[in-house]
Amino acid sequence: MINTSADNTTASRTDDEAAVLRAAMVKELRNLDAITSEPVAAAFTAVSRHMFAIDEPLEKVYDADRALVIKRDQDGTALSSLSAAHIQAVMLEQAGIEPGMRVLEVGSGGFNAALIAELVGQDGTVVSVDIDAEIVGRARTCLDAAGYGQVEVVLADADAGVDTHAPYDRIVVTAGAWDIPSAWREQLSERGRIVVPLRMRGLTRSIAFDQDGEGLLVSDSYRLCGFVPMQGAGAYTERLVRVDEGIALRVDDQQQNFDIEALAAAVRTPQLELWSGAAFDLPDELELFLTASTPEMVMLHGSQEVVDQGLLALSVTRGVPALVDGGSIAYRTKRPNAATGGFESGVLAHGPDAQAVAERYADLLRRWASDHRRRGAALLRYLPMPAGTAEPAPGVIAKRLGAVEISWL
């Protein structure tokens, strides 16, 4: 005989514990300024996150900063995940979803779609699209079990959007995108907004783009984030250029040329150290400024072994913007300095022109610290162009279907 009474008691205990943890998570998200509005707070309070993370411990599920992998490929690479509640809250605040809106979610997991369903209410529409049949089936099952049967889950390549339900007031993308497909722009309503984790020269930022009435997308809302990459027609593999054992450059431009032999020799020469006198602060804002400053700026990655050998500094282990000029390379570092408010920005450079490339880099550090050292100093515009015609330039990041233009206020 099945003991349904015991099962019900266990389920009730789980729900009670989850409710306590959920309330604590919402409080933490408020304290972190990830949640800044009452509708988003109410959505996170209403949706049982643990019903979309089956068999995971409740403490992990309701950890505001923890993402949970849903599916991996044979090599162990994450293909789909339940994003950290922190970034989900940030993106929903960026989206500004209102009751009655039509919303397309790109990338299905279930939980985020349920949050959106709470925000649009009974008169709104939520469509969630994913290219993976297994993920679509899982999302459908979880949504139904959690009481969100009104959300439509579609199996398709999101690069083409879902035109049968367009136009959308909001498109919320929950996978790392390298470009903005034409279909997403075309399926927006006149008041439409796209919130997308956009990859730009090795960095990812969640950007809330609004239509400007002239065919362009504009934004002054961008936040640091990280997501598993898009699959299907919108997939893009950044070029990884191996410089030496444990040292590589990650670049967007498949055609950009490097003197690998000269760079490999350079990193094994003594480094030049140059201190800017400028404050080191808000590293995510600074890195966006550096990355957009010139097409010569790439992401330098190095292993812990390289750091332990004394070849490169610790900043390379997580990737750092690096300025490459022929056989010379410079990248950012920092040191304690009370005179600059805590830390000072500096440059480490290698190669025959180390002094010149370090001075160029230090000038960028000083310019940012003196003119743009604050949150939200960048204005981003996405300019659609014929495929393959965009050219990289200072302040311009070329994409296949257009370009991202970044200016600083």
URJO-V182100 format. One line per field, one symbol per residue. ss: DSSP state (@ for helix, = for strand, . for the rest). phi: phi as a letter, one per 30 degrees, with the letter a starting at -180 (. if undefined). psi: psi as a letter, one per 20 degrees, with the letter a starting at -180 (. if undefined). A space follows every 10 residues. Layout:
ss=???
phi=???
psi=???
This chain:
ss=...@@@@@@@ @@@@@@@@@@ @@@@@@@@@@ @......@@@ @@@@@@..@@ @@.....@@@ @......=== ==.....=== ==..@@@@@@ @@@@@..... .=====.... @@@@@@@@@@ ....====== ..@@@@@@@@ @@@@@@.... .====..@@@ ..@@@..=== ===..==... .@@@@@.=== ========== ..======== =.....===. .===....=. .@@@....== ====..==== =........@ @@@@@@.... .========. ..@@@@@@@@ @@@...==== ==.@@@@@.. ...@@@@@.= =====..=== =======@@@ .========= ...@@@@@@@ @@@@@@@@@@ @......=== ====...... ..=..===.. .=======.
phi=.ddddddddd dddddddddd dddddddddd ddidcbbded ddddddcded dcbeiceedd dcddccccdc bbdddjddca bddeeeddde dddddhdcei dcbcccjcbj dddddddddd idccbbbcbb dcdddddddd ddddddjcdd dccccaddec ibddcddcdb bcccbdccbc eeddddcddd cdbccbdcdb hjcbbdcccc dcibjccbab cbbdabbddd cidddbcddc cdcaeibbcc bdddcdcbdd dddddddcce dccbcdicdc aheddddddd dddadddbcc bbdddddddi dbddeddcjb ebccbicbbb bdbabdaddc jkbcdbbcbb jdcedddddd dddddddddd cbdadidccc bccdbeeicd bdaeibcdbd clbccccbd
psi=ppnhggghgg gggghgghhg hghhgggghg hikgpjqhgh ghghhhpnhi ijmpjqqhhg hjohjpqpph pqahijpphq qoqphghggg hhghhlpqpi qppppooqhg ghhgghhhhh ahirppppqq iohghggggg gggghiklii pppporoihj bniijrqqhq oopkqpphro qhhgghjqrh kqppopnppo liqppopopq qjijjqpqqj opqprpqqqq rbhjqpoqpo opgrojpqpp qgoiipqqng ghhhhgijrq qpppphjqqo qmhhgghggg hihqiiprpp pqrhhhghij grrhhihjpp ppppocjqqq rqarqpohhj jgqpqrppqq rhkggghghg ghhggggghh hjmrqkiqpp pooqrqpjiq pqrpjpoprh jbqppprp.
